[in-house]
Amino acid sequence: MNWSEWVTSQNDAVRAEGRWRAIKDLDLRGPTGTMESDAVVSFASNDYLGLTAHPAVMAGARDALDRWGAGSGSARLIVGSRPIHSQLERALAQWKGTEAALLFSNGFAANLGVLATLGSADVTIFSDERNHASIIDGCRMSRARVVVFDHLDYDSLGEGLARASRSIVVTDTVFSMDGDVADVARLAKLCRAHDALLVLDEAHAVLGPHVDLTSLNVLRVGTLSKFLGAMGGFVAGDRELIDLLVNRSRPFIFTTACSPADAGAALAAVKLYRSEEGTRLRSRLRSLVDLIAPGHPSPIVPVIVGGEHEAMKASAALLERGMVVPAIRPPSVPPGRSRLRVALSAAHTDDQVESLQLALEEVVGRA
């Protein structure tokens, strides 16, 4: 079989499984816009605070664009570092309460960089089974022994840590498909007891969990592309750990620096997040989550449908009502657990969220 035949066979196999995916352009600004000239409201974005279209965030991008141009032109260790990158890193470290921070091209690269750099042959990495693909791939790229523990099963994690020597525990704090949260306080206690390094991916943690992480070996991985409304990733932690990543992390060393505009937008977003307006936006988001799922800990609300065909049918029915709610299917979730993944934003109106609630009741019988 030659390459052309092999590619055709692989595409045919995906279609036969009913899992063919295709890119669709949406003309959106915030949660509203058009898809193929039809008006839609998106309940699929990670723009949890509506900052992608916030005037202050756009002004931050525009000012950096005007001063430094469209691109950085090089990796940071050559000639790609601009003052805006260092300003943003200082702001991120201050926000996360750490000594330093380091920018990456995106959150995926940040997880790859951390785990591939620190996961040496004499290390055991303990990873929650529902961690993001970037963590899974970072574990694969490392030279460490990798132990995948059952979701949120911290008893078995503790037993494994007791048997291991030098260890890393890595987890999402908010899991991207279920919207549930890790018990960060318990993880911190376990890592302190066993002198393990804790790596937290806080990409979706717009509403927490927020836990005291002082006196702990910890790296906090984040993204600029979700509730900060820009593009890029970062790692925050002790200066020595960050310095090691600067000198050893291949995704950092060999990648062109993020654009000045992205850095400028993110810097404005961090300042906004930590302001009174940021507090109001998070409170607003919290109230919208409670309209759909009272007490749910994050703006990611899964609506479990079961079969893949049923999930796709439900998503299509919602789109007919002008609501973009994606169907999530294997391999992103286990077989039999296909779902609609609702993602809420502070930019949604009460009427939009209440209309979604009614539509979900009609389409999947969710009260």
Contacts in CASP RR format, 6 or more apart in sequence:
PFRMAT RR
TARGET T0000
AUTHOR 0000-0000-0000
METHOD contacts of the structure
MODEL  1
MNWSEWVTSQNDAVRAEGRWRAIKDLDLRGPTGTMESDAVVSFASNDYLG
LTAHPAVMAGARDALDRWGAGSGSARLIVGSRPIHSQLERALAQWKGTEA
ALLFSNGFAANLGVLATLGSADVTIFSDERNHASIIDGCRMSRARVVVFD
HLDYDSLGEGLARASRSIVVTDTVFSMDGDVADVARLAKLCRAHDALLVL
DEAHAVLGPHVDLTSLNVLRVGTLSKFLGAMGGFVAGDRELIDLLVNRSR
PFIFTTACSPADAGAALAAVKLYRSEEGTRLRSRLRSLVDLIAPGHPSPI
VPVIVGGEHEAMKASAALLERGMVVPAIRPPSVPPGRSRLRVALSAAHTD
DQVESLQLALEEVVGRA
1 9 0 8 1.000
11 20 0 8 1.000
14 20 0 8 1.000
18 308 0 8 1.000
19 308 0 8 1.000
19 329 0 8 1.000
19 330 0 8 1.000
24 35 0 8 1.000
24 36 0 8 1.000
25 35 0 8 1.000
26 33 0 8 1.000
26 34 0 8 1.000
26 35 0 8 1.000
26 40 0 8 1.000
26 42 0 8 1.000
26 324 0 8 1.000
27 33 0 8 1.000
27 34 0 8 1.000
27 35 0 8 1.000
28 34 0 8 1.000
28 40 0 8 1.000
28 42 0 8 1.000
28 45 0 8 1.000
29 53 0 8 1.000
30 42 0 8 1.000
30 45 0 8 1.000
30 47 0 8 1.000
30 50 0 8 1.000
30 52 0 8 1.000
30 53 0 8 1.000
30 345 0 8 1.000
30 347 0 8 1.000
31 41 0 8 1.000
31 42 0 8 1.000
31 43 0 8 1.000
31 45 0 8 1.000
31 47 0 8 1.000
31 50 0 8 1.000
31 345 0 8 1.000
31 347 0 8 1.000
31 348 0 8 1.000
31 352 0 8 1.000
32 39 0 8 1.000
32 40 0 8 1.000
32 41 0 8 1.000
32 42 0 8 1.000
33 39 0 8 1.000
33 40 0 8 1.000
33 41 0 8 1.000
33 42 0 8 1.000
34 40 0 8 1.000
35 319 0 8 1.000
35 324 0 8 1.000
38 322 0 8 1.000
39 322 0 8 1.000
40 319 0 8 1.000
40 322 0 8 1.000
40 323 0 8 1.000
40 324 0 8 1.000
41 322 0 8 1.000
41 323 0 8 1.000
41 324 0 8 1.000
41 348 0 8 1.000
41 352 0 8 1.000
41 355 0 8 1.000
41 356 0 8 1.000
42 324 0 8 1.000
43 323 0 8 1.000
43 324 0 8 1.000
43 325 0 8 1.000
43 342 0 8 1.000
43 343 0 8 1.000
43 344 0 8 1.000
43 348 0 8 1.000
43 356 0 8 1.000
44 324 0 8 1.000
44 325 0 8 1.000
44 326 0 8 1.000
44 341 0 8 1.000
44 343 0 8 1.000
45 343 0 8 1.000
45 345 0 8 1.000
46 204 0 8 1.000
46 225 0 8 1.000
46 226 0 8 1.000
46 227 0 8 1.000
46 343 0 8 1.000
47 226 0 8 1.000
47 227 0 8 1.000
47 229 0 8 1.000
47 345 0 8 1.000
47 347 0 8 1.000
48 204 0 8 1.000
48 206 0 8 1.000
48 226 0 8 1.000
48 227 0 8 1.000
48 285 0 8 1.000
48 299 0 8 1.000
48 343 0 8 1.000
48 344 0 8 1.000
48 345 0 8 1.000
48 346 0 8 1.000
49 206 0 8 1.000
49 227 0 8 1.000
49 229 0 8 1.000
49 273 0 8 1.000
49 278 0 8 1.000
49 281 0 8 1.000
49 282 0 8 1.000
49 285 0 8 1.000
49 345 0 8 1.000
49 346 0 8 1.000
49 347 0 8 1.000
50 229 0 8 1.000
50 281 0 8 1.000
50 345 0 8 1.000
50 346 0 8 1.000
50 347 0 8 1.000
51 57 0 8 1.000
51 227 0 8 1.000
51 228 0 8 1.000
51 229 0 8 1.000
51 230 0 8 1.000
51 269 0 8 1.000
51 272 0 8 1.000
52 229 0 8 1.000
53 347 0 8 1.000
54 229 0 8 1.000
54 269 0 8 1.000
54 272 0 8 1.000
56 268 0 8 1.000
56 269 0 8 1.000
56 271 0 8 1.000
56 272 0 8 1.000
57 229 0 8 1.000
57 230 0 8 1.000
57 265 0 8 1.000
57 268 0 8 1.000
57 269 0 8 1.000
57 272 0 8 1.000
58 265 0 8 1.000
59 268 0 8 1.000
60 261 0 8 1.000
60 264 0 8 1.000
60 265 0 8 1.000
60 267 0 8 1.000
60 268 0 8 1.000
61 230 0 8 1.000
61 261 0 8 1.000
61 262 0 8 1.000
61 264 0 8 1.000
61 265 0 8 1.000
61 268 0 8 1.000
62 261 0 8 1.000
63 264 0 8 1.000
64 82 0 8 1.000
64 84 0 8 1.000
64 260 0 8 1.000
64 261 0 8 1.000
64 263 0 8 1.000
64 264 0 8 1.000
64 265 0 8 1.000
65 260 0 8 1.000
65 261 0 8 1.000
67 260 0 8 1.000
68 82 0 8 1.000
68 84 0 8 1.000
68 260 0 8 1.000
69 260 0 8 1.000
69 261 0 8 1.000
70 259 0 8 1.000
70 260 0 8 1.000
70 261 0 8 1.000
71 256 0 8 1.000
71 259 0 8 1.000
71 260 0 8 1.000
71 261 0 8 1.000
72 80 0 8 1.000
72 81 0 8 1.000
72 82 0 8 1.000
72 85 0 8 1.000
72 256 0 8 1.000
72 257 0 8 1.000
72 258 0 8 1.000
72 259 0 8 1.000
72 260 0 8 1.000
73 79 0 8 1.000
73 80 0 8 1.000
73 256 0 8 1.000
73 257 0 8 1.000
74 80 0 8 1.000
74 256 0 8 1.000
74 257 0 8 1.000
75 252 0 8 1.000
75 253 0 8 1.000
75 254 0 8 1.000
75 255 0 8 1.000
75 256 0 8 1.000
75 257 0 8 1.000
76 85 0 8 1.000
76 103 0 8 1.000
76 252 0 8 1.000
76 257 0 8 1.000
77 246 0 8 1.000
77 253 0 8 1.000
80 256 0 8 1.000
80 257 0 8 1.000
81 257 0 8 1.000
82 257 0 8 1.000
82 260 0 8 1.000
82 263 0 8 1.000
84 260 0 8 1.000
84 263 0 8 1.000
84 264 0 8 1.000
84 267 0 8 1.000
85 103 0 8 1.000
85 257 0 8 1.000
85 258 0 8 1.000
85 260 0 8 1.000
85 263 0 8 1.000
87 263 0 8 1.000
87 267 0 8 1.000
88 103 0 8 1.000
88 263 0 8 1.000
88 264 0 8 1.000
88 266 0 8 1.000
88 267 0 8 1.000
88 270 0 8 1.000
89 100 0 8 1.000
89 101 0 8 1.000
89 102 0 8 1.000
89 103 0 8 1.000
89 234 0 8 1.000
90 101 0 8 1.000
91 267 0 8 1.000
91 270 0 8 1.000
91 271 0 8 1.000
92 101 0 8 1.000
92 234 0 8 1.000
92 236 0 8 1.000
92 270 0 8 1.000
93 99 0 8 1.000
93 100 0 8 1.000
93 101 0 8 1.000
93 236 0 8 1.000
93 237 0 8 1.000
95 236 0 8 1.000
95 270 0 8 1.000
95 273 0 8 1.000
95 274 0 8 1.000
96 220 0 8 1.000
96 236 0 8 1.000
96 237 0 8 1.000
97 236 0 8 1.000
98 220 0 8 1.000
98 236 0 8 1.000
98 237 0 8 1.000
98 238 0 8 1.000
99 237 0 8 1.000
99 238 0 8 1.000
99 239 0 8 1.000
99 242 0 8 1.000
100 236 0 8 1.000
100 237 0 8 1.000
100 238 0 8 1.000
100 239 0 8 1.000
100 242 0 8 1.000
100 243 0 8 1.000
101 234 0 8 1.000
101 235 0 8 1.000
101 236 0 8 1.000
101 237 0 8 1.000
101 242 0 8 1.000
102 234 0 8 1.000
102 235 0 8 1.000
102 236 0 8 1.000
102 242 0 8 1.000
102 245 0 8 1.000
102 246 0 8 1.000
102 249 0 8 1.000
102 252 0 8 1.000
103 232 0 8 1.000
103 233 0 8 1.000
103 234 0 8 1.000
103 257 0 8 1.000
103 258 0 8 1.000
103 263 0 8 1.000
104 110 0 8 1.000
104 113 0 8 1.000
104 232 0 8 1.000
104 233 0 8 1.000
104 234 0 8 1.000
104 235 0 8 1.000
104 251 0 8 1.000
104 252 0 8 1.000
104 255 0 8 1.000
104 258 0 8 1.000
105 232 0 8 1.000
105 233 0 8 1.000
105 251 0 8 1.000
105 255 0 8 1.000
105 256 0 8 1.000
105 258 0 8 1.000
106 223 0 8 1.000
106 225 0 8 1.000
106 231 0 8 1.000
106 232 0 8 1.000
106 233 0 8 1.000
107 134 0 8 1.000
107 203 0 8 1.000
107 221 0 8 1.000
107 222 0 8 1.000
107 223 0 8 1.000
107 225 0 8 1.000
107 232 0 8 1.000
107 233 0 8 1.000
107 234 0 8 1.000
108 133 0 8 1.000
108 134 0 8 1.000
108 137 0 8 1.000
109 233 0 8 1.000
109 251 0 8 1.000
109 252 0 8 1.000
109 255 0 8 1.000
110 134 0 8 1.000
110 221 0 8 1.000
110 222 0 8 1.000
110 223 0 8 1.000
110 233 0 8 1.000
110 234 0 8 1.000
110 235 0 8 1.000
110 251 0 8 1.000
111 132 0 8 1.000
111 134 0 8 1.000
111 135 0 8 1.000
111 137 0 8 1.000
111 138 0 8 1.000
111 201 0 8 1.000
111 221 0 8 1.000
112 134 0 8 1.000
112 137 0 8 1.000
112 138 0 8 1.000
112 141 0 8 1.000
112 251 0 8 1.000
113 138 0 8 1.000
113 245 0 8 1.000
113 249 0 8 1.000
113 250 0 8 1.000
113 251 0 8 1.000
113 252 0 8 1.000
114 138 0 8 1.000
114 199 0 8 1.000
114 219 0 8 1.000
114 221 0 8 1.000
114 235 0 8 1.000
114 245 0 8 1.000
114 249 0 8 1.000
115 125 0 8 1.000
115 135 0 8 1.000
115 138 0 8 1.000
115 139 0 8 1.000
115 141 0 8 1.000
115 142 0 8 1.000
115 144 0 8 1.000
115 168 0 8 1.000
115 170 0 8 1.000
115 199 0 8 1.000
116 138 0 8 1.000
116 141 0 8 1.000
116 142 0 8 1.000
116 249 0 8 1.000
116 250 0 8 1.000
116 251 0 8 1.000
117 244 0 8 1.000
117 245 0 8 1.000
117 248 0 8 1.000
117 249 0 8 1.000
117 250 0 8 1.000
118 142 0 8 1.000
118 168 0 8 1.000
118 197 0 8 1.000
118 244 0 8 1.000
119 125 0 8 1.000
119 142 0 8 1.000
119 143 0 8 1.000
119 144 0 8 1.000
119 168 0 8 1.000
120 142 0 8 1.000
120 143 0 8 1.000
120 144 0 8 1.000
121 143 0 8 1.000
121 144 0 8 1.000
122 165 0 8 1.000
122 166 0 8 1.000
123 142 0 8 1.000
123 144 0 8 1.000
123 145 0 8 1.000
123 166 0 8 1.000
123 167 0 8 1.000
123 168 0 8 1.000
124 144 0 8 1.000
124 145 0 8 1.000
124 146 0 8 1.000
124 147 0 8 1.000
124 164 0 8 1.000
124 165 0 8 1.000
124 166 0 8 1.000
124 167 0 8 1.000
124 168 0 8 1.000
125 139 0 8 1.000
125 142 0 8 1.000
125 144 0 8 1.000
125 145 0 8 1.000
125 146 0 8 1.000
125 147 0 8 1.000
125 167 0 8 1.000
125 168 0 8 1.000
125 169 0 8 1.000
125 170 0 8 1.000
126 147 0 8 1.000
126 149 0 8 1.000
126 157 0 8 1.000
126 160 0 8 1.000
126 161 0 8 1.000
126 164 0 8 1.000
126 167 0 8 1.000
126 168 0 8 1.000
126 169 0 8 1.000
126 170 0 8 1.000
126 196 0 8 1.000
127 135 0 8 1.000
127 136 0 8 1.000
127 139 0 8 1.000
127 146 0 8 1.000
127 147 0 8 1.000
127 148 0 8 1.000
127 149 0 8 1.000
127 170 0 8 1.000
127 171 0 8 1.000
128 148 0 8 1.000
128 149 0 8 1.000
128 151 0 8 1.000
128 152 0 8 1.000
128 170 0 8 1.000
128 171 0 8 1.000
128 172 0 8 1.000
128 175 0 8 1.000
128 182 0 8 1.000
129 148 0 8 1.000
129 149 0 8 1.000
129 150 0 8 1.000
129 151 0 8 1.000
130 151 0 8 1.000
130 172 0 8 1.000
130 175 0 8 1.000
130 177 0 8 1.000
130 178 0 8 1.000
131 170 0 8 1.000
131 171 0 8 1.000
131 172 0 8 1.000
131 175 0 8 1.000
131 201 0 8 1.000
132 172 0 8 1.000
132 176 0 8 1.000
132 201 0 8 1.000
132 203 0 8 1.000
134 201 0 8 1.000
135 170 0 8 1.000
135 171 0 8 1.000
135 172 0 8 1.000
135 201 0 8 1.000
139 146 0 8 1.000
139 170 0 8 1.000
140 146 0 8 1.000
144 168 0 8 1.000
147 160 0 8 1.000
149 156 0 8 1.000
149 157 0 8 1.000
150 156 0 8 1.000
151 175 0 8 1.000
152 180 0 8 1.000
152 182 0 8 1.000
152 183 0 8 1.000
154 183 0 8 1.000
154 186 0 8 1.000
154 187 0 8 1.000
154 190 0 8 1.000
157 169 0 8 1.000
157 187 0 8 1.000
157 190 0 8 1.000
158 190 0 8 1.000
158 194 0 8 1.000
161 167 0 8 1.000
161 169 0 8 1.000
161 190 0 8 1.000
161 191 0 8 1.000
161 193 0 8 1.000
161 194 0 8 1.000
161 196 0 8 1.000
162 194 0 8 1.000
164 194 0 8 1.000
164 196 0 8 1.000
167 194 0 8 1.000
167 195 0 8 1.000
167 196 0 8 1.000
167 197 0 8 1.000
168 196 0 8 1.000
168 197 0 8 1.000
168 198 0 8 1.000
168 199 0 8 1.000
169 187 0 8 1.000
169 190 0 8 1.000
169 191 0 8 1.000
169 196 0 8 1.000
169 197 0 8 1.000
169 198 0 8 1.000
169 199 0 8 1.000
170 198 0 8 1.000
170 199 0 8 1.000
170 200 0 8 1.000
170 201 0 8 1.000
171 182 0 8 1.000
171 187 0 8 1.000
171 199 0 8 1.000
171 200 0 8 1.000
171 201 0 8 1.000
172 182 0 8 1.000
172 200 0 8 1.000
172 201 0 8 1.000
172 203 0 8 1.000
172 204 0 8 1.000
173 181 0 8 1.000
173 182 0 8 1.000
173 184 0 8 1.000
173 200 0 8 1.000
173 201 0 8 1.000
173 202 0 8 1.000
173 204 0 8 1.000
173 205 0 8 1.000
173 208 0 8 1.000
173 209 0 8 1.000
174 180 0 8 1.000
174 181 0 8 1.000
174 182 0 8 1.000
174 202 0 8 1.000
174 203 0 8 1.000
174 204 0 8 1.000
174 205 0 8 1.000
174 208 0 8 1.000
174 209 0 8 1.000
174 297 0 8 1.000
174 298 0 8 1.000
174 300 0 8 1.000
175 181 0 8 1.000
175 182 0 8 1.000
175 204 0 8 1.000
176 203 0 8 1.000
176 204 0 8 1.000
176 300 0 8 1.000
177 300 0 8 1.000
177 302 0 8 1.000
177 328 0 8 1.000
177 332 0 8 1.000
177 333 0 8 1.000
177 339 0 8 1.000
177 341 0 8 1.000
178 300 0 8 1.000
178 302 0 8 1.000
179 204 0 8 1.000
179 296 0 8 1.000
179 297 0 8 1.000
179 298 0 8 1.000
179 300 0 8 1.000
179 301 0 8 1.000
179 302 0 8 1.000
180 297 0 8 1.000
180 298 0 8 1.000
181 205 0 8 1.000
181 208 0 8 1.000
181 209 0 8 1.000
181 297 0 8 1.000
181 298 0 8 1.000
182 200 0 8 1.000
182 209 0 8 1.000
184 200 0 8 1.000
184 209 0 8 1.000
184 211 0 8 1.000
184 213 0 8 1.000
185 209 0 8 1.000
185 211 0 8 1.000
187 198 0 8 1.000
188 198 0 8 1.000
188 211 0 8 1.000
188 212 0 8 1.000
188 213 0 8 1.000
188 216 0 8 1.000
188 218 0 8 1.000
190 196 0 8 1.000
191 197 0 8 1.000
191 198 0 8 1.000
191 216 0 8 1.000
191 217 0 8 1.000
191 218 0 8 1.000
192 215 0 8 1.000
192 216 0 8 1.000
195 217 0 8 1.000
196 217 0 8 1.000
197 217 0 8 1.000
197 218 0 8 1.000
197 219 0 8 1.000
198 213 0 8 1.000
198 216 0 8 1.000
198 217 0 8 1.000
198 218 0 8 1.000
198 219 0 8 1.000
199 218 0 8 1.000
199 219 0 8 1.000
199 221 0 8 1.000
200 218 0 8 1.000
200 219 0 8 1.000
200 220 0 8 1.000
200 221 0 8 1.000
201 221 0 8 1.000
201 222 0 8 1.000
202 220 0 8 1.000
202 221 0 8 1.000
202 222 0 8 1.000
203 221 0 8 1.000
203 222 0 8 1.000
203 223 0 8 1.000
203 226 0 8 1.000
204 226 0 8 1.000
204 227 0 8 1.000
204 298 0 8 1.000
204 299 0 8 1.000
204 300 0 8 1.000
205 298 0 8 1.000
206 226 0 8 1.000
206 227 0 8 1.000
206 282 0 8 1.000
206 285 0 8 1.000
206 298 0 8 1.000
206 299 0 8 1.000
207 282 0 8 1.000
207 285 0 8 1.000
207 286 0 8 1.000
207 289 0 8 1.000
207 297 0 8 1.000
207 298 0 8 1.000
207 299 0 8 1.000
208 297 0 8 1.000
208 298 0 8 1.000
209 297 0 8 1.000
213 220 0 8 1.000
217 238 0 8 1.000
218 237 0 8 1.000
219 235 0 8 1.000
219 236 0 8 1.000
219 237 0 8 1.000
219 241 0 8 1.000
220 235 0 8 1.000
220 236 0 8 1.000
220 237 0 8 1.000
221 233 0 8 1.000
221 234 0 8 1.000
221 235 0 8 1.000
222 233 0 8 1.000
222 234 0 8 1.000
222 235 0 8 1.000
222 236 0 8 1.000
223 232 0 8 1.000
223 233 0 8 1.000
223 234 0 8 1.000
224 230 0 8 1.000
224 231 0 8 1.000
224 232 0 8 1.000
224 233 0 8 1.000
224 234 0 8 1.000
224 258 0 8 1.000
224 262 0 8 1.000
224 265 0 8 1.000
224 266 0 8 1.000
224 269 0 8 1.000
225 231 0 8 1.000
225 232 0 8 1.000
225 233 0 8 1.000
227 273 0 8 1.000
228 265 0 8 1.000
228 266 0 8 1.000
228 269 0 8 1.000
228 270 0 8 1.000
228 273 0 8 1.000
229 265 0 8 1.000
229 266 0 8 1.000
229 269 0 8 1.000
230 262 0 8 1.000
230 263 0 8 1.000
230 264 0 8 1.000
230 265 0 8 1.000
230 266 0 8 1.000
230 269 0 8 1.000
231 258 0 8 1.000
231 259 0 8 1.000
231 262 0 8 1.000
231 265 0 8 1.000
231 266 0 8 1.000
232 258 0 8 1.000
232 262 0 8 1.000
232 266 0 8 1.000
233 258 0 8 1.000
235 242 0 8 1.000
235 245 0 8 1.000
236 242 0 8 1.000
245 252 0 8 1.000
246 252 0 8 1.000
246 253 0 8 1.000
247 253 0 8 1.000
272 278 0 8 1.000
281 346 0 8 1.000
282 346 0 8 1.000
284 346 0 8 1.000
285 299 0 8 1.000
285 344 0 8 1.000
285 345 0 8 1.000
285 346 0 8 1.000
288 299 0 8 1.000
288 344 0 8 1.000
288 345 0 8 1.000
288 346 0 8 1.000
288 348 0 8 1.000
288 350 0 8 1.000
288 353 0 8 1.000
289 295 0 8 1.000
289 296 0 8 1.000
289 298 0 8 1.000
289 299 0 8 1.000
289 301 0 8 1.000
289 344 0 8 1.000
290 296 0 8 1.000
291 350 0 8 1.000
291 353 0 8 1.000
291 354 0 8 1.000
291 357 0 8 1.000
292 301 0 8 1.000
292 342 0 8 1.000
292 344 0 8 1.000
292 353 0 8 1.000
292 356 0 8 1.000
292 357 0 8 1.000
293 301 0 8 1.000
299 343 0 8 1.000
299 344 0 8 1.000
299 345 0 8 1.000
300 341 0 8 1.000
300 342 0 8 1.000
300 343 0 8 1.000
301 341 0 8 1.000
301 342 0 8 1.000
301 343 0 8 1.000
301 344 0 8 1.000
302 328 0 8 1.000
302 339 0 8 1.000
302 340 0 8 1.000
302 341 0 8 1.000
302 342 0 8 1.000
303 314 0 8 1.000
303 339 0 8 1.000
303 340 0 8 1.000
303 341 0 8 1.000
303 342 0 8 1.000
303 360 0 8 1.000
303 364 0 8 1.000
303 366 0 8 1.000
304 337 0 8 1.000
304 338 0 8 1.000
304 339 0 8 1.000
305 311 0 8 1.000
305 314 0 8 1.000
305 327 0 8 1.000
305 338 0 8 1.000
305 339 0 8 1.000
305 340 0 8 1.000
305 364 0 8 1.000
306 336 0 8 1.000
306 337 0 8 1.000
306 338 0 8 1.000
306 339 0 8 1.000
307 336 0 8 1.000
307 338 0 8 1.000
308 327 0 8 1.000
308 329 0 8 1.000
308 330 0 8 1.000
308 336 0 8 1.000
308 338 0 8 1.000
310 338 0 8 1.000
311 327 0 8 1.000
311 328 0 8 1.000
311 329 0 8 1.000
311 338 0 8 1.000
311 339 0 8 1.000
311 340 0 8 1.000
312 327 0 8 1.000
312 329 0 8 1.000
314 327 0 8 1.000
314 340 0 8 1.000
314 363 0 8 1.000
314 364 0 8 1.000
315 325 0 8 1.000
315 326 0 8 1.000
315 327 0 8 1.000
315 340 0 8 1.000
317 363 0 8 1.000
318 324 0 8 1.000
318 325 0 8 1.000
318 340 0 8 1.000
318 356 0 8 1.000
318 359 0 8 1.000
318 360 0 8 1.000
318 363 0 8 1.000
319 325 0 8 1.000
321 355 0 8 1.000
321 359 0 8 1.000
323 355 0 8 1.000
323 356 0 8 1.000
323 359 0 8 1.000
325 340 0 8 1.000
325 341 0 8 1.000
325 342 0 8 1.000
325 356 0 8 1.000
326 340 0 8 1.000
326 341 0 8 1.000
327 338 0 8 1.000
327 339 0 8 1.000
327 340 0 8 1.000
327 341 0 8 1.000
328 338 0 8 1.000
328 339 0 8 1.000
328 340 0 8 1.000
328 341 0 8 1.000
329 338 0 8 1.000
330 336 0 8 1.000
330 338 0 8 1.000
333 339 0 8 1.000
340 360 0 8 1.000
340 364 0 8 1.000
342 356 0 8 1.000
342 360 0 8 1.000
344 353 0 8 1.000
360 366 0 8 1.000
361 367 0 8 1.000
END
